[in-house]
Amino acid sequence: MKRIHARYGDIPIYITENGLGDEDLVVNDEILDEPRIDYIRRHLFACQQAIEEGIKLKGYYAWSWIDLLSWLNGYKKQYGFVYVDRDNKLKRIKKQSYFWYQDIIATNGVSL
């Protein structure tokens, strides 16, 4: 963000499609994806710091809401806040990160 600000001036910045692809841990129908939470938390802290330093960050968009298939990693990693169980009729399961991010949004980042 600082590099963009230095190169292009005081322009609005939107971060799109920021997230972590990982092989999520499934325990008793619960999706434990702490690495994703940690990754996004660190990026949100950087966003917060940039805003405090005067960068015109206007939006942050996590990638992705629901798991998607990526041929690049052999369809092994998950990316979203909602798990798609391909072995159980594509059942959707909200992940640990879903509830965490929901709280971040509800508190406007105060619960970071």
MARPA-434501 format. One record per residue (C-alpha): residue in one letter; chain; x, y, z. Coordinates in nm, 3 decimals. Example, Ala and Ser with C-alpha at 12.3 -4.5 7.8 and 13.67 -1.06 7.14 Angstrom:
<recs>
{a A {1.230 -0.450 0.780}}
{s A {1.367 -0.106 0.714}}
</recs>
This chain:
<recs>
{m A {0.000 0.000 0.000}}
{k A {0.288 0.232 0.078}}
{r A {0.447 0.154 -0.259}}
{i A {0.119 0.227 -0.438}}
{h A {0.081 0.550 -0.240}}
{a A {0.438 0.656 -0.319}}
{r A {0.404 0.575 -0.687}}
{y A {0.051 0.702 -0.761}}
{g A {-0.015 0.956 -0.490}}
{d A {-0.306 0.992 -0.252}}
{i A {-0.552 0.765 -0.432}}
{p A {-0.816 0.535 -0.286}}
{i A {-0.699 0.174 -0.253}}
{y A {-0.915 -0.139 -0.249}}
{i A {-0.768 -0.477 -0.160}}
{t A {-0.947 -0.755 -0.343}}
{e A {-0.923 -1.131 -0.327}}
{n A {-0.693 -1.158 -0.026}}
{g A {-0.699 -1.493 0.146}}
{l A {-0.529 -1.822 0.218}}
{g A {-0.563 -2.153 0.043}}
{d A {-0.499 -2.438 0.285}}
{e A {-0.597 -2.798 0.354}}
{d A {-0.849 -2.730 0.628}}
{l A {-0.865 -2.959 0.930}}
{v A {-1.204 -3.130 0.972}}
{v A {-1.285 -3.256 1.323}}
{n A {-1.635 -3.389 1.402}}
{d A {-1.800 -3.184 1.125}}
{e A {-1.621 -2.871 1.246}}
{i A {-1.376 -2.698 1.014}}
{l A {-1.077 -2.570 1.208}}
{d A {-0.892 -2.320 0.991}}
{e A {-0.681 -2.119 1.235}}
{p A {-0.407 -2.059 0.972}}
{r A {-0.664 -1.869 0.760}}
{i A {-0.774 -1.663 1.061}}
{d A {-0.412 -1.580 1.144}}
{y A {-0.335 -1.487 0.782}}
{i A {-0.633 -1.254 0.748}}
{r A {-0.582 -1.108 1.096}}
{r A {-0.223 -1.010 1.009}}
{h A {-0.339 -0.849 0.686}}
{l A {-0.616 -0.659 0.862}}
{f A {-0.364 -0.528 1.116}}
{a A {-0.151 -0.404 0.824}}
{c A {-0.460 -0.238 0.676}}
{q A {-0.534 -0.071 1.007}}
{q A {-0.175 0.054 1.033}}
{a A {-0.183 0.188 0.676}}
{i A {-0.502 0.382 0.748}}
{e A {-0.343 0.528 1.062}}
{e A {-0.047 0.636 0.846}}
{g A {-0.276 0.822 0.608}}
{i A {-0.320 0.567 0.328}}
{k A {-0.666 0.596 0.170}}
{l A {-0.763 0.231 0.209}}
{k A {-1.132 0.220 0.122}}
{g A {-1.201 -0.152 0.111}}
{y A {-1.074 -0.497 0.200}}
{y A {-1.235 -0.800 0.040}}
{a A {-1.149 -1.147 0.164}}
{w A {-1.122 -1.427 -0.088}}
{s A {-1.344 -1.626 -0.096}}
{w A {-1.678 -1.669 0.081}}
{i A {-1.715 -2.032 -0.024}}
{d A {-1.457 -2.295 -0.112}}
{l A {-1.365 -2.320 -0.475}}
{l A {-1.174 -2.572 -0.677}}
{s A {-0.824 -2.488 -0.794}}
{w A {-0.654 -2.717 -1.040}}
{l A {-0.322 -2.549 -0.956}}
{n A {-0.289 -2.747 -0.631}}
{g A {-0.465 -3.063 -0.743}}
{y A {-0.799 -2.960 -0.589}}
{k A {-0.656 -3.019 -0.239}}
{k A {-0.675 -2.675 -0.079}}
{q A {-0.978 -2.485 0.044}}
{y A {-1.004 -2.108 0.020}}
{g A {-1.331 -1.981 0.164}}
{f A {-1.514 -1.923 0.489}}
{v A {-1.763 -2.198 0.402}}
{y A {-1.643 -2.555 0.348}}
{v A {-1.787 -2.760 0.063}}
{d A {-1.792 -3.127 0.155}}
{r A {-1.744 -3.296 -0.181}}
{d A {-1.788 -3.639 -0.022}}
{n A {-2.130 -3.553 0.126}}
{k A {-2.348 -3.416 -0.157}}
{l A {-2.166 -3.078 -0.150}}
{k A {-2.288 -3.004 0.203}}
{r A {-2.187 -2.654 0.317}}
{i A {-2.029 -2.613 0.662}}
{k A {-1.940 -2.274 0.810}}
{k A {-1.577 -2.273 0.918}}
{q A {-1.415 -2.137 1.230}}
{s A {-1.299 -1.842 1.017}}
{y A {-1.659 -1.772 0.910}}
{f A {-1.765 -1.698 1.267}}
{w A {-1.444 -1.507 1.340}}
{y A {-1.481 -1.286 1.031}}
{q A {-1.851 -1.234 1.104}}
{d A {-1.748 -1.089 1.440}}
{i A {-1.482 -0.869 1.279}}
{i A {-1.746 -0.724 1.046}}
{a A {-2.005 -0.680 1.323}}
{t A {-1.758 -0.488 1.541}}
{n A {-1.599 -0.292 1.254}}
{g A {-1.265 -0.449 1.339}}
{v A {-1.271 -0.371 1.711}}
{s A {-1.252 -0.743 1.795}}
{l A {-0.935 -0.786 1.591}}
</recs>
